[in-house]
Amino acid sequence: MIKWRKASRSTSEGGACVEVAKFHGAVAVRDSKDPDGPAFALPISAARTLLETVKRGEHDAP
């Protein structure tokens, strides 16, 4: 069984809420408002790289 947890930056006010889970050397992400919906998984190293680039603003909308 995968143990999902709400991301620490998600709010409880119905905004952008994501849940994350670590399993089999990967990190999975899903929309907490749709737990039976799609999720995506990345190898841990790719997830770490993605988070670093997001923190630097490399994926911000223009």
mmCIF file of the N, C-alpha and C atoms, coordinates in Angstrom:
data_MODEL
# 
_entry.id   MODEL 
# 
loop_
_atom_site.group_PDB 
_atom_site.id 
_atom_site.type_symbol 
_atom_site.label_atom_id 
_atom_site.label_alt_id 
_atom_site.label_comp_id 
_atom_site.label_asym_id 
_atom_site.label_entity_id 
_atom_site.label_seq_id 
_atom_site.pdbx_PDB_ins_code 
_atom_site.Cartn_x 
_atom_site.Cartn_y 
_atom_site.Cartn_z 
_atom_site.occupancy 
_atom_site.B_iso_or_equiv 
_atom_site.pdbx_formal_charge 
_atom_site.auth_seq_id 
_atom_site.auth_comp_id 
_atom_site.auth_asym_id 
_atom_site.auth_atom_id 
_atom_site.pdbx_PDB_model_num 
ATOM 1   N N  . MET A 1 1  ? 0.839  -1.185 0.000   1.00 0.00 ? 1  MET A N  1 
ATOM 2   C CA . MET A 1 1  ? 0.000  0.000  0.000   1.00 0.00 ? 1  MET A CA 1 
ATOM 3   C C  . MET A 1 1  ? 0.883  1.247  0.000   1.00 0.00 ? 1  MET A C  1 
ATOM 4   N N  . ILE A 1 2  ? 0.537  2.187  -0.841  1.00 0.00 ? 2  ILE A N  1 
ATOM 5   C CA . ILE A 1 2  ? 1.286  3.440  -0.920  1.00 0.00 ? 2  ILE A CA 1 
ATOM 6   C C  . ILE A 1 2  ? 0.750  4.401  0.125   1.00 0.00 ? 2  ILE A C  1 
ATOM 7   N N  . LYS A 1 3  ? 1.640  5.013  0.879   1.00 0.00 ? 3  LYS A N  1 
ATOM 8   C CA . LYS A 1 3  ? 1.241  5.986  1.894   1.00 0.00 ? 3  LYS A CA 1 
ATOM 9   C C  . LYS A 1 3  ? 1.403  7.396  1.310   1.00 0.00 ? 3  LYS A C  1 
ATOM 10  N N  . TRP A 1 4  ? 0.291  8.036  1.019   1.00 0.00 ? 4  TRP A N  1 
ATOM 11  C CA . TRP A 1 4  ? 0.297  9.388  0.469   1.00 0.00 ? 4  TRP A CA 1 
ATOM 12  C C  . TRP A 1 4  ? 0.321  10.388 1.606   1.00 0.00 ? 4  TRP A C  1 
ATOM 13  N N  . ARG A 1 5  ? 0.982  11.523 1.380   1.00 0.00 ? 5  ARG A N  1 
ATOM 14  C CA . ARG A 1 5  ? 0.952  12.610 2.363   1.00 0.00 ? 5  ARG A CA 1 
ATOM 15  C C  . ARG A 1 5  ? 0.796  13.924 1.613   1.00 0.00 ? 5  ARG A C  1 
ATOM 16  N N  . LYS A 1 6  ? 0.122  14.854 2.248   1.00 0.00 ? 6  LYS A N  1 
ATOM 17  C CA . LYS A 1 6  ? -0.104 16.154 1.630   1.00 0.00 ? 6  LYS A CA 1 
ATOM 18  C C  . LYS A 1 6  ? 1.208  16.928 1.628   1.00 0.00 ? 6  LYS A C  1 
ATOM 19  N N  . ALA A 1 7  ? 1.508  17.555 0.520   1.00 0.00 ? 7  ALA A N  1 
ATOM 20  C CA . ALA A 1 7  ? 2.736  18.344 0.409   1.00 0.00 ? 7  ALA A CA 1 
ATOM 21  C C  . ALA A 1 7  ? 2.703  19.490 1.419   1.00 0.00 ? 7  ALA A C  1 
ATOM 22  N N  . SER A 1 8  ? 3.827  19.784 2.013   1.00 0.00 ? 8  SER A N  1 
ATOM 23  C CA . SER A 1 8  ? 3.879  20.793 3.077   1.00 0.00 ? 8  SER A CA 1 
ATOM 24  C C  . SER A 1 8  ? 3.494  22.188 2.605   1.00 0.00 ? 8  SER A C  1 
ATOM 25  N N  . ARG A 1 9  ? 3.618  22.463 1.332   1.00 0.00 ? 9  ARG A N  1 
ATOM 26  C CA . ARG A 1 9  ? 3.263  23.785 0.806   1.00 0.00 ? 9  ARG A CA 1 
ATOM 27  C C  . ARG A 1 9  ? 1.795  23.880 0.374   1.00 0.00 ? 9  ARG A C  1 
ATOM 28  N N  . SER A 1 10 ? 1.058  22.781 0.428   1.00 0.00 ? 10 SER A N  1 
ATOM 29  C CA . SER A 1 10 ? -0.357 22.805 0.076   1.00 0.00 ? 10 SER A CA 1 
ATOM 30  C C  . SER A 1 10 ? -1.141 23.446 1.209   1.00 0.00 ? 10 SER A C  1 
ATOM 31  N N  . THR A 1 11 ? -2.238 24.083 0.854   1.00 0.00 ? 11 THR A N  1 
ATOM 32  C CA . THR A 1 11 ? -3.077 24.719 1.864   1.00 0.00 ? 11 THR A CA 1 
ATOM 33  C C  . THR A 1 11 ? -4.331 23.891 2.087   1.00 0.00 ? 11 THR A C  1 
ATOM 34  N N  . SER A 1 12 ? -5.012 24.171 3.165   1.00 0.00 ? 12 SER A N  1 
ATOM 35  C CA . SER A 1 12 ? -6.264 23.479 3.458   1.00 0.00 ? 12 SER A CA 1 
ATOM 36  C C  . SER A 1 12 ? -7.460 24.298 2.984   1.00 0.00 ? 12 SER A C  1 
ATOM 37  N N  . GLU A 1 13 ? -7.223 25.325 2.210   1.00 0.00 ? 13 GLU A N  1 
ATOM 38  C CA . GLU A 1 13 ? -8.275 26.233 1.779   1.00 0.00 ? 13 GLU A CA 1 
ATOM 39  C C  . GLU A 1 13 ? -8.807 25.897 0.390   1.00 0.00 ? 13 GLU A C  1 
ATOM 40  N N  . GLY A 1 14 ? -8.582 24.688 -0.078  1.00 0.00 ? 14 GLY A N  1 
ATOM 41  C CA . GLY A 1 14 ? -9.122 24.257 -1.363  1.00 0.00 ? 14 GLY A CA 1 
ATOM 42  C C  . GLY A 1 14 ? -8.341 24.729 -2.574  1.00 0.00 ? 14 GLY A C  1 
ATOM 43  N N  . GLY A 1 15 ? -7.161 25.232 -2.359  1.00 0.00 ? 15 GLY A N  1 
ATOM 44  C CA . GLY A 1 15 ? -6.343 25.701 -3.475  1.00 0.00 ? 15 GLY A CA 1 
ATOM 45  C C  . GLY A 1 15 ? -5.585 24.564 -4.127  1.00 0.00 ? 15 GLY A C  1 
ATOM 46  N N  . ALA A 1 16 ? -4.396 24.854 -4.573  1.00 0.00 ? 16 ALA A N  1 
ATOM 47  C CA . ALA A 1 16 ? -3.555 23.862 -5.246  1.00 0.00 ? 16 ALA A CA 1 
ATOM 48  C C  . ALA A 1 16 ? -3.009 22.886 -4.207  1.00 0.00 ? 16 ALA A C  1 
ATOM 49  N N  . CYS A 1 17 ? -3.603 21.711 -4.150  1.00 0.00 ? 17 CYS A N  1 
ATOM 50  C CA . CYS A 1 17 ? -3.197 20.709 -3.168  1.00 0.00 ? 17 CYS A CA 1 
ATOM 51  C C  . CYS A 1 17 ? -2.647 19.486 -3.880  1.00 0.00 ? 17 CYS A C  1 
ATOM 52  N N  . VAL A 1 18 ? -1.473 19.105 -3.505  1.00 0.00 ? 18 VAL A N  1 
ATOM 53  C CA . VAL A 1 18 ? -0.891 17.884 -4.058  1.00 0.00 ? 18 VAL A CA 1 
ATOM 54  C C  . VAL A 1 18 ? -0.510 16.951 -2.928  1.00 0.00 ? 18 VAL A C  1 
ATOM 55  N N  . GLU A 1 19 ? -0.495 15.673 -3.244  1.00 0.00 ? 19 GLU A N  1 
ATOM 56  C CA . GLU A 1 19 ? -0.030 14.659 -2.319  1.00 0.00 ? 19 GLU A CA 1 
ATOM 57  C C  . GLU A 1 19 ? 1.155  13.961 -2.959  1.00 0.00 ? 19 GLU A C  1 
ATOM 58  N N  . VAL A 1 20 ? 2.081  13.543 -2.129  1.00 0.00 ? 20 VAL A N  1 
ATOM 59  C CA . VAL A 1 20 ? 3.268  12.853 -2.619  1.00 0.00 ? 20 VAL A CA 1 
ATOM 60  C C  . VAL A 1 20 ? 3.418  11.525 -1.881  1.00 0.00 ? 20 VAL A C  1 
ATOM 61  N N  . ALA A 1 21 ? 4.059  10.586 -2.544  1.00 0.00 ? 21 ALA A N  1 
ATOM 62  C CA . ALA A 1 21 ? 4.345  9.289  -1.934  1.00 0.00 ? 21 ALA A CA 1 
ATOM 63  C C  . ALA A 1 21 ? 5.670  8.784  -2.489  1.00 0.00 ? 21 ALA A C  1 
ATOM 64  N N  . LYS A 1 22 ? 6.432  8.154  -1.640  1.00 0.00 ? 22 LYS A N  1 
ATOM 65  C CA . LYS A 1 22 ? 7.703  7.564  -2.058  1.00 0.00 ? 22 LYS A CA 1 
ATOM 66  C C  . LYS A 1 22 ? 7.521  6.045  -2.089  1.00 0.00 ? 22 LYS A C  1 
ATOM 67  N N  . PHE A 1 23 ? 7.919  5.442  -3.209  1.00 0.00 ? 23 PHE A N  1 
ATOM 68  C CA . PHE A 1 23 ? 7.826  3.987  -3.312  1.00 0.00 ? 23 PHE A CA 1 
ATOM 69  C C  . PHE A 1 23 ? 8.762  3.467  -4.379  1.00 0.00 ? 23 PHE A C  1 
ATOM 70  N N  . HIS A 1 24 ? 9.339  2.332  -4.137  1.00 0.00 ? 24 HIS A N  1 
ATOM 71  C CA . HIS A 1 24 ? 10.192 1.634  -5.112  1.00 0.00 ? 24 HIS A CA 1 
ATOM 72  C C  . HIS A 1 24 ? 11.182 2.555  -5.827  1.00 0.00 ? 24 HIS A C  1 
ATOM 73  N N  . GLY A 1 25 ? 11.853 3.442  -5.090  1.00 0.00 ? 25 GLY A N  1 
ATOM 74  C CA . GLY A 1 25 ? 12.849 4.314  -5.694  1.00 0.00 ? 25 GLY A CA 1 
ATOM 75  C C  . GLY A 1 25 ? 12.285 5.438  -6.525  1.00 0.00 ? 25 GLY A C  1 
ATOM 76  N N  . ALA A 1 26 ? 11.005 5.755  -6.327  1.00 0.00 ? 26 ALA A N  1 
ATOM 77  C CA . ALA A 1 26 ? 10.368 6.825  -7.100  1.00 0.00 ? 26 ALA A CA 1 
ATOM 78  C C  . ALA A 1 26 ? 9.548  7.713  -6.166  1.00 0.00 ? 26 ALA A C  1 
ATOM 79  N N  . VAL A 1 27 ? 9.174  8.858  -6.691  1.00 0.00 ? 27 VAL A N  1 
ATOM 80  C CA . VAL A 1 27 ? 8.279  9.779  -5.996  1.00 0.00 ? 27 VAL A CA 1 
ATOM 81  C C  . VAL A 1 27 ? 7.055  9.945  -6.888  1.00 0.00 ? 27 VAL A C  1 
ATOM 82  N N  . ALA A 1 28 ? 5.885  9.716  -6.302  1.00 0.00 ? 28 ALA A N  1 
ATOM 83  C CA . ALA A 1 28 ? 4.631  9.870  -7.039  1.00 0.00 ? 28 ALA A CA 1 
ATOM 84  C C  . ALA A 1 28 ? 3.926  11.133 -6.559  1.00 0.00 ? 28 ALA A C  1 
ATOM 85  N N  . VAL A 1 29 ? 3.195  11.769 -7.463  1.00 0.00 ? 29 VAL A N  1 
ATOM 86  C CA . VAL A 1 29 ? 2.468  13.005 -7.162  1.00 0.00 ? 29 VAL A CA 1 
ATOM 87  C C  . VAL A 1 29 ? 1.059  12.873 -7.719  1.00 0.00 ? 29 VAL A C  1 
ATOM 88  N N  . ARG A 1 30 ? 0.069  13.346 -6.936  1.00 0.00 ? 30 ARG A N  1 
ATOM 89  C CA . ARG A 1 30 ? -1.320 13.350 -7.407  1.00 0.00 ? 30 ARG A CA 1 
ATOM 90  C C  . ARG A 1 30 ? -2.060 14.542 -6.824  1.00 0.00 ? 30 ARG A C  1 
ATOM 91  N N  . ASP A 1 31 ? -3.197 14.854 -7.407  1.00 0.00 ? 31 ASP A N  1 
ATOM 92  C CA . ASP A 1 31 ? -4.075 15.920 -6.943  1.00 0.00 ? 31 ASP A CA 1 
ATOM 93  C C  . ASP A 1 31 ? -4.859 15.396 -5.749  1.00 0.00 ? 31 ASP A C  1 
ATOM 94  N N  . SER A 1 32 ? -4.737 16.040 -4.603  1.00 0.00 ? 32 SER A N  1 
ATOM 95  C CA . SER A 1 32 ? -5.415 15.545 -3.402  1.00 0.00 ? 32 SER A CA 1 
ATOM 96  C C  . SER A 1 32 ? -6.931 15.614 -3.516  1.00 0.00 ? 32 SER A C  1 
ATOM 97  N N  . LYS A 1 33 ? -7.430 16.462 -4.400  1.00 0.00 ? 33 LYS A N  1 
ATOM 98  C CA . LYS A 1 33 ? -8.876 16.558 -4.585  1.00 0.00 ? 33 LYS A CA 1 
ATOM 99  C C  . LYS A 1 33 ? -9.406 15.436 -5.470  1.00 0.00 ? 33 LYS A C  1 
ATOM 100 N N  . ASP A 1 34 ? -8.533 14.660 -6.086  1.00 0.00 ? 34 ASP A N  1 
ATOM 101 C CA . ASP A 1 34 ? -8.920 13.570 -6.980  1.00 0.00 ? 34 ASP A CA 1 
ATOM 102 C C  . ASP A 1 34 ? -8.041 12.348 -6.695  1.00 0.00 ? 34 ASP A C  1 
ATOM 103 N N  . PRO A 1 35 ? -8.165 11.765 -5.494  1.00 0.00 ? 35 PRO A N  1 
ATOM 104 C CA . PRO A 1 35 ? -7.257 10.680 -5.117  1.00 0.00 ? 35 PRO A CA 1 
ATOM 105 C C  . PRO A 1 35 ? -7.371 9.429  -5.979  1.00 0.00 ? 35 PRO A C  1 
ATOM 106 N N  . ASP A 1 36 ? -8.481 9.251  -6.668  1.00 0.00 ? 36 ASP A N  1 
ATOM 107 C CA . ASP A 1 36 ? -8.623 8.100  -7.556  1.00 0.00 ? 36 ASP A CA 1 
ATOM 108 C C  . ASP A 1 36 ? -8.248 8.433  -8.997  1.00 0.00 ? 36 ASP A C  1 
ATOM 109 N N  . GLY A 1 37 ? -7.872 9.672  -9.217  1.00 0.00 ? 37 GLY A N  1 
ATOM 110 C CA . GLY A 1 37 ? -7.499 10.113 -10.554 1.00 0.00 ? 37 GLY A CA 1 
ATOM 111 C C  . GLY A 1 37 ? -6.057 9.773  -10.873 1.00 0.00 ? 37 GLY A C  1 
ATOM 112 N N  . PRO A 1 38 ? -5.528 10.374 -11.926 1.00 0.00 ? 38 PRO A N  1 
ATOM 113 C CA . PRO A 1 38 ? -4.167 10.056 -12.351 1.00 0.00 ? 38 PRO A CA 1 
ATOM 114 C C  . PRO A 1 38 ? -3.106 10.556 -11.382 1.00 0.00 ? 38 PRO A C  1 
ATOM 115 N N  . ALA A 1 39 ? -1.988 9.894  -11.407 1.00 0.00 ? 39 ALA A N  1 
ATOM 116 C CA . ALA A 1 39 ? -0.801 10.297 -10.653 1.00 0.00 ? 39 ALA A CA 1 
ATOM 117 C C  . ALA A 1 39 ? 0.384  10.106 -11.587 1.00 0.00 ? 39 ALA A C  1 
ATOM 118 N N  . PHE A 1 40 ? 1.469  10.790 -11.296 1.00 0.00 ? 40 PHE A N  1 
ATOM 119 C CA . PHE A 1 40 ? 2.668  10.528 -12.076 1.00 0.00 ? 40 PHE A CA 1 
ATOM 120 C C  . PHE A 1 40 ? 3.815  10.243 -11.131 1.00 0.00 ? 40 PHE A C  1 
ATOM 121 N N  . ALA A 1 41 ? 4.771  9.484  -11.618 1.00 0.00 ? 41 ALA A N  1 
ATOM 122 C CA . ALA A 1 41 ? 5.912  9.091  -10.798 1.00 0.00 ? 41 ALA A CA 1 
ATOM 123 C C  . ALA A 1 41 ? 7.200  9.426  -11.527 1.00 0.00 ? 41 ALA A C  1 
ATOM 124 N N  . LEU A 1 42 ? 8.184  9.826  -10.751 1.00 0.00 ? 42 LEU A N  1 
ATOM 125 C CA . LEU A 1 42 ? 9.515  10.140 -11.262 1.00 0.00 ? 42 LEU A CA 1 
ATOM 126 C C  . LEU A 1 42 ? 10.547 9.408  -10.416 1.00 0.00 ? 42 LEU A C  1 
ATOM 127 N N  . PRO A 1 43 ? 11.647 9.003  -11.015 1.00 0.00 ? 43 PRO A N  1 
ATOM 128 C CA . PRO A 1 43 ? 12.744 8.496  -10.185 1.00 0.00 ? 43 PRO A CA 1 
ATOM 129 C C  . PRO A 1 43 ? 13.136 9.584  -9.171  1.00 0.00 ? 43 PRO A C  1 
ATOM 130 N N  . ILE A 1 44 ? 13.590 9.186  -8.009  1.00 0.00 ? 44 ILE A N  1 
ATOM 131 C CA . ILE A 1 44 ? 13.912 10.147 -6.957  1.00 0.00 ? 44 ILE A CA 1 
ATOM 132 C C  . ILE A 1 44 ? 14.880 11.214 -7.449  1.00 0.00 ? 44 ILE A C  1 
ATOM 133 N N  . SER A 1 45 ? 15.891 10.834 -8.206  1.00 0.00 ? 45 SER A N  1 
ATOM 134 C CA . SER A 1 45 ? 16.865 11.829 -8.689  1.00 0.00 ? 45 SER A CA 1 
ATOM 135 C C  . SER A 1 45 ? 16.206 12.843 -9.614  1.00 0.00 ? 45 SER A C  1 
ATOM 136 N N  . ALA A 1 46 ? 15.277 12.403 -10.463 1.00 0.00 ? 46 ALA A N  1 
ATOM 137 C CA . ALA A 1 46 ? 14.577 13.332 -11.364 1.00 0.00 ? 46 ALA A CA 1 
ATOM 138 C C  . ALA A 1 46 ? 13.633 14.233 -10.575 1.00 0.00 ? 46 ALA A C  1 
ATOM 139 N N  . ALA A 1 47 ? 12.981 13.687 -9.557  1.00 0.00 ? 47 ALA A N  1 
ATOM 140 C CA . ALA A 1 47 ? 12.091 14.500 -8.721  1.00 0.00 ? 47 ALA A CA 1 
ATOM 141 C C  . ALA A 1 47 ? 12.894 15.578 -7.996  1.00 0.00 ? 47 ALA A C  1 
ATOM 142 N N  . ARG A 1 48 ? 14.056 15.213 -7.516  1.00 0.00 ? 48 ARG A N  1 
ATOM 143 C CA . ARG A 1 48 ? 14.920 16.181 -6.820  1.00 0.00 ? 48 ARG A CA 1 
ATOM 144 C C  . ARG A 1 48 ? 15.340 17.306 -7.772  1.00 0.00 ? 48 ARG A C  1 
ATOM 145 N N  . THR A 1 49 ? 15.732 16.945 -8.984  1.00 0.00 ? 49 THR A N  1 
ATOM 146 C CA . THR A 1 49 ? 16.118 17.944 -9.984  1.00 0.00 ? 49 THR A CA 1 
ATOM 147 C C  . THR A 1 49 ? 14.945 18.849 -10.327 1.00 0.00 ? 49 THR A C  1 
ATOM 148 N N  . LEU A 1 50 ? 13.758 18.270 -10.512 1.00 0.00 ? 50 LEU A N  1 
ATOM 149 C CA . LEU A 1 50 ? 12.572 19.068 -10.808 1.00 0.00 ? 50 LEU A CA 1 
ATOM 150 C C  . LEU A 1 50 ? 12.290 20.066 -9.685  1.00 0.00 ? 50 LEU A C  1 
ATOM 151 N N  . LEU A 1 51 ? 12.338 19.619 -8.453  1.00 0.00 ? 51 LEU A N  1 
ATOM 152 C CA . LEU A 1 51 ? 12.085 20.530 -7.331  1.00 0.00 ? 51 LEU A CA 1 
ATOM 153 C C  . LEU A 1 51 ? 13.109 21.660 -7.273  1.00 0.00 ? 51 LEU A C  1 
ATOM 154 N N  . GLU A 1 52 ? 14.362 21.345 -7.518  1.00 0.00 ? 52 GLU A N  1 
ATOM 155 C CA . GLU A 1 52 ? 15.396 22.377 -7.504  1.00 0.00 ? 52 GLU A CA 1 
ATOM 156 C C  . GLU A 1 52 ? 15.135 23.434 -8.573  1.00 0.00 ? 52 GLU A C  1 
ATOM 157 N N  . THR A 1 53 ? 14.740 23.016 -9.774  1.00 0.00 ? 53 THR A N  1 
ATOM 158 C CA . THR A 1 53 ? 14.490 23.978 -10.849 1.00 0.00 ? 53 THR A CA 1 
ATOM 159 C C  . THR A 1 53 ? 13.227 24.783 -10.581 1.00 0.00 ? 53 THR A C  1 
ATOM 160 N N  . VAL A 1 54 ? 12.223 24.162 -9.975  1.00 0.00 ? 54 VAL A N  1 
ATOM 161 C CA . VAL A 1 54 ? 11.004 24.905 -9.606  1.00 0.00 ? 54 VAL A CA 1 
ATOM 162 C C  . VAL A 1 54 ? 11.339 25.972 -8.567  1.00 0.00 ? 54 VAL A C  1 
ATOM 163 N N  . LYS A 1 55 ? 12.123 25.607 -7.559  1.00 0.00 ? 55 LYS A N  1 
ATOM 164 C CA . LYS A 1 55 ? 12.520 26.570 -6.519  1.00 0.00 ? 55 LYS A CA 1 
ATOM 165 C C  . LYS A 1 55 ? 13.293 27.750 -7.114  1.00 0.00 ? 55 LYS A C  1 
ATOM 166 N N  . ARG A 1 56 ? 14.057 27.508 -8.172  1.00 0.00 ? 56 ARG A N  1 
ATOM 167 C CA . ARG A 1 56 ? 14.809 28.595 -8.813  1.00 0.00 ? 56 ARG A CA 1 
ATOM 168 C C  . ARG A 1 56 ? 13.938 29.416 -9.756  1.00 0.00 ? 56 ARG A C  1 
ATOM 169 N N  . GLY A 1 57 ? 12.684 29.007 -9.959  1.00 0.00 ? 57 GLY A N  1 
ATOM 170 C CA . GLY A 1 57 ? 11.778 29.760 -10.808 1.00 0.00 ? 57 GLY A CA 1 
ATOM 171 C C  . GLY A 1 57 ? 11.894 29.445 -12.289 1.00 0.00 ? 57 GLY A C  1 
ATOM 172 N N  . GLU A 1 58 ? 12.574 28.359 -12.618 1.00 0.00 ? 58 GLU A N  1 
ATOM 173 C CA . GLU A 1 58 ? 12.803 28.028 -14.029 1.00 0.00 ? 58 GLU A CA 1 
ATOM 174 C C  . GLU A 1 58 ? 11.532 27.601 -14.770 1.00 0.00 ? 58 GLU A C  1 
ATOM 175 N N  . HIS A 1 59 ? 10.467 27.311 -14.039 1.00 0.00 ? 59 HIS A N  1 
ATOM 176 C CA . HIS A 1 59 ? 9.235  26.868 -14.677 1.00 0.00 ? 59 HIS A CA 1 
ATOM 177 C C  . HIS A 1 59 ? 8.087  27.866 -14.470 1.00 0.00 ? 59 HIS A C  1 
ATOM 178 N N  . ASP A 1 60 ? 8.408  29.052 -13.998 1.00 0.00 ? 60 ASP A N  1 
ATOM 179 C CA . ASP A 1 60 ? 7.385  30.073 -13.786 1.00 0.00 ? 60 ASP A CA 1 
ATOM 180 C C  . ASP A 1 60 ? 6.786  30.521 -15.121 1.00 0.00 ? 60 ASP A C  1 
ATOM 181 N N  . ALA A 1 61 ? 5.508  30.814 -15.074 1.00 0.00 ? 61 ALA A N  1 
ATOM 182 C CA . ALA A 1 61 ? 4.839  31.328 -16.287 1.00 0.00 ? 61 ALA A CA 1 
ATOM 183 C C  . ALA A 1 61 ? 5.385  32.716 -16.604 1.00 0.00 ? 61 ALA A C  1 
ATOM 184 N N  . PRO A 1 62 ? 5.487  33.037 -17.898 1.00 0.00 ? 62 PRO A N  1 
ATOM 185 C CA . PRO A 1 62 ? 6.008  34.366 -18.281 1.00 0.00 ? 62 PRO A CA 1 
ATOM 186 C C  . PRO A 1 62 ? 5.028  35.468 -17.906 1.00 0.00 ? 62 PRO A C  1 
# 
